[in-house]
Amino acid sequence: MKTIIEPFRIKTVEPIRQTTDAHRAEAIRAAHYNVFQLRAEDVLIDLLTDSGTGAMSVYQWAGMMKGDESYAGARSFYTFEKTVRDITSFKHVIPTHQGRAAEHILCSAMLKPGAIVPNNTHFDTTRANIEHRGATALNVPIIEGHQPETIHPFKGNMDLAALDRVLVEKKANIPLVMITVTNNSEGGQPVSMANIRGTSELCRKYGVPFFIDACRFAENAWFIKTREEGYADKSPLEIAQEMFRLADGCTMSAKKDGMANIGGFLGLNDDAIAVKCRNSLILTEGFPTYGGLAGYDLEAIAVGLLNRDDQQIIKRTRQLLTDEHQRIVSEAAAMRARAGG
């Protein structure tokens, strides 16, 4: 069914500053043509990033009112932890203020100078954190990812043959393998479940931990549902859960598919690595049950990751629209019948 209207209502309007060509030209010159140096109020249409810029749902705003700001053991952390575990099944859930903090903590715990970390394509902060440790961030994308004219449903895939060769030749220097979903630095292209599974199997074969950079896990799950054989009848949540079961851990910026303005987390199964990461977290982020976030941020992320209530509302709205559409069609058919008679 085609949607008749959007199944949501906008409740908040934020005014933006109207600018002129001359004003924008002067602003970019004053910023030395570096868009990161611009003041946001001088930008009419902001295409710099989609990170933390989405509107939160009414349920997230409501959840924020329940935020428990206790320093240790806050109720909001356990709500957050349960939600992350429901999706990822990882044993240890460590909150951070955003994704790059999770990367920094993971790299601090697992990397030494000379290490090599293969990835389909490293995001810029991931690469920076790896190189900061004196390690090498190695990109191993499929060749189709660099061919704009080539049609391929999963251009974000890892080159499994190349990964196999690297693991054979450099295994002693590879403390972990990562895969980024979707593949941000390759144009946000998706990764297939078959490719994630193949990467996981290679890591198991060579005894190397496998991590997912999961910033766009939900979007990637939707691409798998719509493009990969055998997944059309599975929900995005079921697909995401399958993806995470193939991995040993993940880093996550909740400013993307957490639909929140700030936040992230590190998911792990290994007890020893988790201890190292929590110790590092305390030095840079905060206590392990808040990780640099306010309690209300943890609540907003917990709701945003699943948006159960939103989905129920959307499902009900779509059903009402379907019923109304069918009623209109039936009435139109009856009117035609009467006119014909």
C-alpha positions as CSV (number, residue, x, y, z in Angstrom):
1,M,0.0,0.0,0.0
2,K,1.2,3.5,-0.8
3,T,1.3,5.8,2.3
4,I,-1.5,8.4,2.0
5,I,0.1,10.7,4.6
6,E,3.1,10.5,6.8
7,P,2.3,8.4,9.9
8,F,3.6,11.0,12.3
9,R,2.8,14.5,13.6
10,I,5.5,17.2,14.0
11,K,5.1,18.8,17.5
12,T,8.0,21.1,17.7
13,V,9.1,23.8,15.2
14,E,12.7,25.2,15.5
15,P,13.2,28.5,13.6
16,I,16.3,28.8,11.4
17,R,18.1,31.9,10.4
18,Q,17.5,33.1,6.9
19,T,20.8,34.1,5.3
20,T,21.8,35.7,2.0
21,D,24.4,34.7,-0.7
22,A,26.6,37.6,0.4
23,H,26.4,36.7,4.1
24,R,27.3,33.0,3.4
25,A,30.2,34.0,1.1
26,E,31.6,36.2,3.8
27,A,31.1,33.5,6.5
28,I,32.9,30.8,4.5
29,R,35.8,33.2,3.7
30,A,36.1,34.1,7.4
31,A,36.2,30.3,8.2
32,H,39.1,29.9,5.7
33,Y,36.8,27.7,3.6
34,N,36.7,25.1,6.3
35,V,33.1,24.1,7.0
36,F,34.0,22.8,10.4
37,Q,35.0,26.4,11.4
38,L,31.6,27.8,10.5
39,R,29.1,28.8,13.1
40,A,26.0,26.7,12.8
41,E,23.8,29.8,12.9
42,D,25.4,31.0,9.6
43,V,24.4,27.8,7.8
44,L,20.9,27.7,6.2
45,I,21.0,24.0,5.0
46,D,23.4,21.9,7.1
47,L,24.7,18.8,5.2
48,L,27.9,18.5,7.3
49,T,26.7,15.3,9.1
50,D,23.8,13.2,10.0
51,S,25.3,12.3,13.4
52,G,23.1,13.4,16.3
53,T,21.0,15.7,14.1
54,G,17.8,13.6,13.9
55,A,14.6,14.5,15.7
56,M,14.0,12.3,18.7
57,S,10.6,10.7,19.1
58,V,8.0,11.7,21.7
59,Y,8.7,8.4,23.5
60,Q,12.4,9.3,23.8
61,W,11.6,12.7,25.2
62,A,9.2,11.1,27.7
63,G,11.9,8.5,28.6
64,M,14.3,11.3,29.4
65,M,12.0,12.5,32.2
66,K,12.7,9.1,33.9
67,G,16.5,9.7,33.8
68,D,18.2,8.5,37.0
69,E,21.3,10.7,37.6
70,S,22.8,8.6,40.3
71,Y,26.6,8.4,40.0
72,A,26.8,4.6,40.3
73,G,24.2,1.9,39.6
74,A,21.6,4.2,38.1
75,R,18.3,2.7,37.1
76,S,18.7,4.2,33.7
77,F,21.9,2.2,33.0
78,Y,20.1,-1.1,33.6
79,T,17.3,0.0,31.2
80,F,20.0,0.9,28.7
81,E,22.0,-2.3,29.3
82,K,19.0,-4.6,28.9
83,T,18.0,-2.9,25.6
84,V,21.5,-3.3,24.2
85,R,21.7,-6.9,25.3
86,D,18.3,-7.6,23.7
87,I,19.7,-6.5,20.4
88,T,23.4,-7.6,20.5
89,S,23.4,-10.4,23.1
90,F,26.9,-9.2,24.2
91,K,27.8,-10.1,27.8
92,H,29.4,-6.7,28.7
93,V,27.8,-3.4,27.8
94,I,29.9,-0.3,28.5
95,P,28.3,3.1,27.8
96,T,30.4,5.9,26.3
97,H,29.7,9.5,25.4
98,Q,29.9,8.6,21.6
99,G,31.4,6.1,19.2
100,R,34.9,7.4,19.0
101,A,35.2,7.0,22.8
102,A,34.3,3.3,22.4
103,E,36.9,3.0,19.7
104,H,39.5,4.7,21.9
105,I,38.9,2.4,24.8
106,L,38.9,-0.7,22.7
107,C,42.1,0.3,20.9
108,S,43.8,1.1,24.3
109,A,42.9,-2.3,25.6
110,M,43.7,-4.4,22.5
111,L,46.4,-2.7,20.3
112,K,50.1,-2.4,20.6
113,P,52.6,-0.7,18.2
114,G,53.0,-2.7,15.0
115,A,49.5,-4.3,15.2
116,I,47.3,-4.5,12.1
117,V,43.5,-4.1,12.1
118,P,41.8,-5.2,8.9
119,N,38.3,-3.7,8.1
120,N,36.1,-3.4,5.0
121,T,36.8,0.4,5.4
122,H,37.8,2.2,8.5
123,F,35.8,5.3,9.5
124,D,38.1,8.3,10.0
125,T,37.9,8.2,13.8
126,T,38.5,4.5,13.9
127,R,41.6,4.9,11.8
128,A,42.8,7.7,13.9
129,N,42.4,5.7,17.1
130,I,44.2,2.8,15.6
131,E,47.1,4.9,14.3
132,H,47.3,6.7,17.6
133,R,48.3,3.4,19.1
134,G,51.1,2.9,16.6
135,A,49.1,0.3,14.7
136,T,48.0,0.0,11.0
137,A,44.4,0.4,9.9
138,L,44.1,-1.8,6.8
139,N,41.2,-1.4,4.4
140,V,40.1,-4.6,2.6
141,P,36.9,-3.6,0.6
142,I,35.6,-5.5,-2.5
143,I,36.7,-3.9,-5.8
144,E,33.1,-3.2,-6.7
145,G,33.0,-0.6,-3.9
146,H,35.3,1.6,-5.9
147,Q,33.4,1.2,-9.2
148,P,30.6,3.7,-9.3
149,E,29.3,2.4,-12.7
150,T,29.0,-1.2,-11.3
151,I,25.7,-2.4,-10.0
152,H,26.1,-4.4,-6.8
153,P,23.6,-4.8,-3.9
154,F,26.3,-4.9,-1.2
155,K,29.2,-2.6,-2.2
156,G,30.3,-2.3,1.4
157,N,31.4,-5.9,1.6
158,M,34.8,-7.1,2.9
159,D,37.1,-8.8,0.3
160,L,37.1,-12.2,2.0
161,A,39.9,-13.6,-0.2
162,A,42.1,-10.6,0.6
163,L,41.2,-10.9,4.3
164,D,42.1,-14.6,4.3
165,R,45.6,-13.8,2.8
166,V,46.2,-11.1,5.4
167,L,45.2,-13.5,8.2
168,V,47.6,-16.2,6.9
169,E,50.5,-13.8,6.4
170,K,50.1,-11.4,9.4
171,K,48.1,-13.3,12.0
172,A,50.6,-12.8,14.7
173,N,50.2,-9.0,14.3
174,I,46.4,-9.0,14.1
175,P,44.6,-8.6,17.5
176,L,41.2,-8.1,15.9
177,V,39.3,-7.7,12.7
178,M,36.5,-5.1,12.3
179,I,33.7,-4.6,9.8
180,T,31.8,-1.4,9.4
181,V,28.0,-1.6,8.8
182,T,27.0,0.3,6.8
183,N,30.3,1.0,5.2
184,N,30.4,4.8,6.0
185,S,33.7,5.7,4.2
186,E,32.6,3.8,1.1
187,G,29.5,5.9,0.6
188,G,27.4,4.3,3.3
189,Q,27.1,1.1,1.2
190,P,25.6,-2.0,3.0
191,V,27.3,-5.3,3.9
192,S,25.5,-8.6,3.3
193,M,24.8,-11.1,6.0
194,A,26.7,-13.7,3.9
195,N,29.7,-11.4,4.0
196,I,29.5,-10.8,7.7
197,R,29.2,-14.5,8.3
198,G,32.2,-15.2,6.0
199,T,34.2,-12.7,7.9
200,S,33.2,-14.2,11.2
201,E,34.1,-17.7,9.9
202,L,37.6,-16.6,8.9
203,C,38.2,-15.0,12.3
204,R,37.1,-18.1,14.0
205,K,39.3,-20.2,11.8
206,Y,42.4,-18.1,12.7
207,G,41.4,-17.4,16.3
208,V,41.1,-13.6,15.9
209,P,38.4,-11.6,17.7
210,F,35.8,-10.1,15.3
211,F,34.2,-6.7,16.0
212,I,31.4,-4.8,14.3
213,D,31.5,-1.0,13.9
214,A,27.7,-0.9,14.4
215,C,26.8,2.8,13.9
216,R,24.3,2.0,11.1
217,F,23.4,-1.6,12.1
218,A,19.6,-0.9,11.7
219,E,20.0,0.6,8.3
220,N,22.2,-2.3,7.2
221,A,19.6,-4.8,8.5
222,W,17.0,-3.1,6.4
223,F,19.2,-3.4,3.3
224,I,19.7,-7.1,4.1
225,K,15.9,-7.5,4.4
226,T,15.2,-5.9,1.1
227,R,18.2,-7.1,-0.9
228,E,19.5,-10.5,0.4
229,E,17.8,-13.7,-0.4
230,G,16.2,-15.4,2.6
231,Y,15.6,-12.3,4.7
232,A,12.5,-10.7,3.3
233,D,10.3,-12.3,5.9
234,K,12.5,-11.5,8.9
235,S,12.2,-8.3,10.9
236,P,15.1,-5.8,11.0
237,L,15.5,-6.6,14.7
238,E,15.8,-10.3,14.0
239,I,18.4,-9.6,11.3
240,A,20.4,-7.3,13.6
241,Q,20.4,-9.9,16.3
242,E,21.8,-12.4,13.8
243,M,24.5,-10.0,12.7
244,F,25.7,-9.4,16.3
245,R,25.7,-13.1,17.2
246,L,28.4,-13.5,14.5
247,A,30.7,-11.1,16.4
248,D,32.7,-11.0,19.6
249,G,32.0,-7.3,20.2
250,C,31.0,-4.0,18.7
251,T,31.6,-0.3,18.9
252,M,28.6,2.0,18.5
253,S,27.7,5.6,18.1
254,A,24.1,6.0,19.2
255,K,24.0,9.4,17.4
256,K,23.2,7.4,14.3
257,D,20.9,4.4,14.6
258,G,20.3,5.1,18.3
259,M,18.4,8.1,17.1
260,A,19.8,10.2,20.0
261,N,21.7,13.4,20.1
262,I,24.7,12.0,22.0
263,G,26.0,8.6,23.3
264,G,27.5,5.3,22.3
265,F,28.6,2.0,23.8
266,L,31.1,-0.8,23.6
267,G,29.8,-4.3,23.6
268,L,32.0,-7.3,24.5
269,N,31.9,-11.0,25.4
270,D,35.5,-11.4,26.7
271,D,35.7,-10.9,30.4
272,A,39.4,-9.9,30.5
273,I,39.1,-7.3,27.8
274,A,36.0,-6.0,29.4
275,V,38.0,-5.4,32.7
276,K,40.7,-3.5,30.8
277,C,38.1,-1.4,29.0
278,R,36.2,-0.5,32.1
279,N,39.4,0.6,33.8
280,S,40.2,2.8,30.9
281,L,36.6,4.1,30.8
282,I,36.9,5.3,34.4
283,L,40.0,7.5,33.5
284,T,38.4,9.2,30.5
285,E,34.6,8.8,30.5
286,G,33.2,8.2,34.0
287,F,31.9,5.4,36.1
288,P,31.0,2.3,34.1
289,T,27.2,2.7,34.7
290,Y,27.1,6.1,33.1
291,G,30.2,6.4,30.9
292,G,30.2,10.1,30.3
293,L,26.4,10.3,29.8
294,A,23.5,11.7,31.8
295,G,20.9,9.3,32.9
296,Y,18.4,10.9,30.6
297,D,20.7,10.2,27.6
298,L,20.8,6.6,28.5
299,E,17.0,6.5,28.6
300,A,16.8,8.3,25.2
301,I,19.2,5.8,23.6
302,A,17.4,2.8,25.2
303,V,14.1,3.9,23.6
304,G,15.7,5.0,20.3
305,L,17.5,1.7,19.7
306,L,14.2,-0.2,19.5
307,N,11.4,2.4,19.4
308,R,9.0,-0.3,20.3
309,D,6.2,2.2,21.0
310,D,6.9,4.1,17.8
311,Q,6.6,0.9,15.8
312,Q,3.3,0.1,17.5
313,I,1.9,3.5,16.6
314,I,3.2,3.3,13.1
315,K,1.7,-0.2,12.6
316,R,-1.6,1.0,14.0
317,T,-1.6,4.1,11.9
318,R,-0.9,2.1,8.7
319,Q,-3.7,-0.2,9.5
320,L,-6.1,2.7,10.0
321,L,-4.9,4.1,6.7
322,T,-5.4,0.8,5.0
323,D,-8.9,0.5,6.4
324,E,-9.8,4.0,5.3
325,H,-8.3,3.4,1.8
326,Q,-10.4,0.2,1.5
327,R,-13.5,2.1,2.6
328,I,-13.0,4.8,0.0
329,V,-12.4,2.2,-2.7
330,S,-15.5,0.4,-1.7
331,E,-17.6,3.5,-1.7
332,A,-16.3,4.6,-5.1
333,A,-17.1,1.1,-6.5
334,A,-20.6,1.4,-5.1
335,M,-21.1,4.9,-6.6
336,R,-20.0,3.6,-10.0
337,A,-22.4,0.7,-9.7
338,R,-25.3,3.0,-8.9
339,A,-24.4,5.4,-11.7
340,G,-24.2,2.5,-14.1
341,G,-27.5,1.2,-13.0
